[in-house]
Amino acid sequence: MAKAEREIESKIKLIDIVIELVDARAPYSSKNRTFDRIIKNKPRLIVMTKKDLADNQVTELWIDAFKKQGYEAMTVNLKSFNEYKKIINKCKLVLREKMEKERSRGLKPRAIRAMVIGVPNVGKSTFINQLAKRKAAVTGNRPGVTKAQQIIRVDKDFELFDTPGVLAPKYTDEQIAKNVALIGSIKLDILPRDDLFIYAISYLNKYYPSALKERYDLSFDEQEDWVLPVFEQIAKVRHLKKVRGETDYERVMDLFFKDLFDGAFGSVSWERPNV
């Protein structure tokens, strides 16, 4: 990770704009705060990927929140990508003052140089391939697929610097770690599964109770002792056999996390901006 950060820092002077990819389901947690130190005042466009998996209403709140922070932001669906012109136009919008100054000095227009950054599994390689309209970057639904920087010519007016995905050195904030796990950027077994299960169920019950009701015929009041009854209800609805007369808690969690990553609860955003 340290080597990747040094590579990014060494190229930052060569580019015009940074395209920072974050996961629309957890835009804050899927950022690497190290980037802010490296990027400094370099113009930035924040692109929230996987918008098809996120809650649209919450995503709009995030776009407004980023704008209040001084950043242009937009969303993309990596499975159905038709955002090429919109991304180019957004980059030009962010760079309008710089481009106007260059024109006023009589400088010949050149291709915009954009660096794409983001944590592993946020969809960087897929984003680049869709933008370039060819397999310009190696893809894979796991951390660490992109190993080194690449320069990818999209067209005569736009070039991309790809970079390896860089995670934060460590997650000291437990909630951020849980959100990153729930969007698949780190392995589930890094955290205690029962804690993650309880956190996810509680969050869904607060913000998406109808999804739990539809999937598991489950509704509960968190003022009560709810954890064991929730395990038992999921096991009952999904016809999981008991082990020596006891609910198979591991199988319940296996089933829940499979449902979660298969999209059984619909579009879910795991955090909301503080607005």
C-alpha positions in Angstrom: 0.0 0.0 0.0 2.9 2.4 0.8 4.4 1.7 -2.6 1.1 2.4 -4.3 0.7 5.7 -2.4 4.2 6.8 -3.5 3.4 6.0 -7.1 0.3 8.1 -6.9 2.2 10.9 -5.3 4.9 10.8 -8.0 2.4 11.2 -10.8 0.0 13.8 -9.2 1.9 16.7 -10.8 1.4 15.3 -14.3 -2.4 15.1 -14.2 -5.2 17.8 -14.4 -7.9 16.2 -12.3 -8.4 13.3 -10.0 -11.5 11.1 -10.4 -12.1 9.5 -7.0 -14.3 6.5 -7.1 -16.3 5.6 -4.0 -19.0 3.0 -3.4 -22.5 4.7 -3.5 -23.6 2.4 -0.7 -21.0 3.8 1.7 -19.4 6.9 0.2 -17.7 8.0 3.4 -16.4 4.6 4.5 -15.2 3.7 1.0 -12.9 6.7 0.9 -9.2 6.5 1.8 -8.4 9.6 3.8 -4.7 9.2 2.7 -5.8 10.4 -0.7 -6.7 13.9 0.7 -3.1 14.3 1.9 -1.7 13.2 -1.5 -4.1 15.1 -3.7 -4.2 18.3 -1.7 -5.8 21.0 -3.8 -5.8 19.1 -7.1 -9.2 19.4 -8.8 -11.3 16.4 -8.0 -14.5 14.7 -9.4 -16.1 12.2 -7.0 -17.8 9.4 -8.9 -20.1 7.1 -6.8 -20.1 3.6 -8.4 -22.7 0.8 -8.0 -25.6 3.3 -7.9 -27.9 0.4 -8.9 -27.1 -1.2 -5.5 -27.6 1.9 -3.4 -30.7 3.8 -2.2 -31.4 6.5 -4.8 -32.8 9.0 -2.2 -29.7 8.6 0.0 -27.4 8.9 -3.0 -28.9 12.3 -3.8 -28.2 13.4 -0.3 -24.6 12.4 -0.8 -24.3 14.4 -4.0 -25.6 17.5 -2.2 -23.3 16.9 0.7 -20.2 16.6 -1.5 -21.2 19.8 -3.3 -21.3 21.6 0.0 -17.8 20.4 0.6 -16.8 22.0 -2.8 -16.6 18.8 -4.9 -18.5 17.9 -8.1 -20.1 14.5 -7.7 -22.0 12.1 -9.8 -23.1 8.4 -9.9 -22.6 5.6 -12.4 -24.0 2.1 -12.9 -21.1 0.0 -13.9 -23.4 -2.7 -15.3 -25.2 -0.4 -17.7 -22.6 2.3 -18.5 -23.5 5.3 -20.8 -21.9 8.0 -18.8 -18.9 8.8 -21.1 -20.0 12.3 -22.2 -21.3 13.2 -18.8 -18.0 12.3 -17.1 -16.0 14.3 -19.7 -18.3 17.3 -19.3 -18.1 17.1 -15.5 -14.3 17.1 -15.7 -14.4 20.1 -18.0 -16.8 21.8 -15.5 -14.3 21.2 -12.7 -11.4 22.4 -14.9 -13.2 25.3 -16.5 -11.1 28.1 -14.9 -7.8 26.3 -15.6 -8.8 25.7 -19.3 -9.9 29.3 -19.7 -6.6 30.6 -18.3 -4.7 28.3 -20.7 -6.7 29.6 -23.7 -6.2 33.2 -22.7 -2.4 32.6 -22.7 -2.7 31.2 -26.2 -1.8 27.6 -25.2 -2.9 24.9 -27.5 -5.6 22.6 -26.0 -4.4 19.1 -25.1 -6.0 16.0 -23.8 -7.3 16.2 -20.2 -5.2 13.9 -18.0 -7.3 12.3 -15.3 -6.1 10.0 -12.5 -8.5 7.3 -11.3 -8.2 6.4 -7.7 -10.2 4.3 -5.2 -10.0 1.6 -2.6 -10.0 -2.1 -3.8 -13.3 -3.5 -5.2 -14.9 -0.1 -5.7 -15.1 -0.8 -9.5 -12.1 1.1 -10.8 -11.0 -1.4 -13.5 -14.6 -1.9 -14.7 -15.1 1.9 -14.8 -12.0 2.4 -16.9 -12.9 -0.3 -19.3 -16.3 1.1 -19.8 -15.0 4.6 -20.3 -12.3 3.4 -22.7 -14.8 1.1 -24.5 -12.3 -1.7 -24.4 -10.5 -4.0 -21.9 -7.9 -1.5 -21.0 -7.6 -2.6 -17.3 -7.7 -6.0 -15.7 -10.9 -6.6 -13.7 -11.9 -8.8 -10.8 -14.4 -8.8 -8.0 -11.7 -9.0 -5.3 -9.1 -6.6 -3.8 -5.7 -6.3 -5.4 -6.4 -7.0 -9.1 -4.9 -3.8 -10.4 -1.2 -4.1 -9.6 0.5 -1.1 -11.2 -0.2 2.2 -12.8 -1.3 2.4 -16.4 -1.9 5.3 -18.9 -5.0 4.7 -21.0 -5.9 6.9 -23.9 -9.6 7.1 -24.1 -9.6 9.5 -27.1 -7.7 12.5 -28.4 -9.2 14.7 -25.7 -9.0 12.4 -22.6 -6.4 10.2 -21.0 -6.6 8.2 -17.8 -4.0 7.2 -15.3 -5.0 4.0 -13.6 -3.7 3.2 -10.1 -3.8 0.2 -7.8 -6.6 0.2 -5.2 -5.3 1.5 -1.9 -6.9 0.7 1.4 -6.4 2.8 4.5 -3.4 1.4 6.5 -5.9 0.3 9.2 -9.5 0.9 10.2 -9.6 2.4 13.7 -13.3 3.3 13.4 -15.3 0.1 13.9 -18.4 1.4 12.1 -16.3 2.3 9.0 -14.8 -1.2 9.1 -18.3 -2.7 9.2 -19.5 -0.6 6.3 -16.5 -1.5 4.2 -17.1 -5.2 5.0 -20.8 -4.9 4.1 -20.0 -3.6 0.6 -17.4 -6.3 0.0 -14.1 -4.2 0.1 -12.7 -6.3 2.9 -13.3 -9.9 3.9 -16.1 -10.6 6.3 -13.9 -12.8 8.5 -11.7 -9.8 9.4 -14.4 -8.8 11.8 -16.4 -10.9 14.3 -19.2 -12.2 12.2 -21.8 -12.1 14.9 -21.1 -8.4 15.6 -21.4 -7.7 11.9 -24.6 -9.7 11.6 -26.2 -7.8 14.5 -25.0 -4.4 13.1 -26.4 -5.2 9.7 -29.8 -6.5 10.9 -30.2 -3.6 13.3 -29.4 -1.1 10.5 -31.9 -2.8 8.1 -34.5 -2.8 10.8 -34.1 0.9 11.3 -33.9 2.1 7.6 -35.3 -0.8 5.5 -37.8 -2.7 7.7 -40.0 -3.7 4.8 -37.0 -5.6 3.3 -36.6 -7.7 6.4 -40.4 -8.2 6.6 -40.5 -9.4 3.0 -37.5 -11.7 3.1 -37.8 -13.2 6.6 -41.3 -12.2 7.8 -39.2 -10.4 10.4 -40.1 -7.3 12.5 -38.9 -6.5 16.0 -38.5 -3.8 18.6 -34.9 -3.1 19.6 -36.0 -2.1 23.0 -36.5 -5.8 23.7 -34.1 -8.7 23.8 -34.2 -9.2 20.0 -31.0 -10.9 18.9 -31.8 -14.6 19.6 -35.4 -14.3 18.4 -34.1 -12.8 15.1 -31.8 -15.8 14.6 -34.6 -18.2 15.3 -37.1 -16.4 13.0 -34.7 -16.5 10.0 -33.9 -20.1 10.7 -37.6 -20.9 10.8 -38.6 -19.0 7.6 -35.7 -20.5 5.7 -36.3 -24.0 7.0 -32.8 -24.5 8.5 -32.5 -27.7 10.6 -31.5 -27.4 14.2 -28.2 -28.9 15.5 -28.6 -31.0 18.6 -31.9 -29.1 19.3 -30.3 -25.7 18.9 -30.6 -23.0 16.2 -27.7 -23.2 13.8 -26.4 -19.7 14.2 -23.5 -20.1 11.8 -25.8 -21.3 9.0 -28.2 -18.4 9.7 -25.3 -15.9 9.3 -24.1 -17.7 6.2 -27.6 -17.4 4.7 -28.0 -13.8 5.7 -24.7 -12.6 4.2 -25.4 -14.6 1.0 -28.8 -12.9 0.8 -27.2 -9.5 1.4 -24.5 -9.9 -1.3 -27.0 -11.4 -3.7 -29.2 -8.2 -3.4 -32.1 -9.9 -1.7 -32.9 -6.8 0.3 -33.0 -4.5 -2.7 -31.0 -1.2 -2.9 -29.4 -0.4 0.4 -27.2 2.5 1.5 -25.2 1.7 4.6 -24.6 5.3 5.7 -26.1 8.7 5.4 -24.4 12.1 5.3 -24.5 14.4 8.3 -26.6 17.2 6.8 
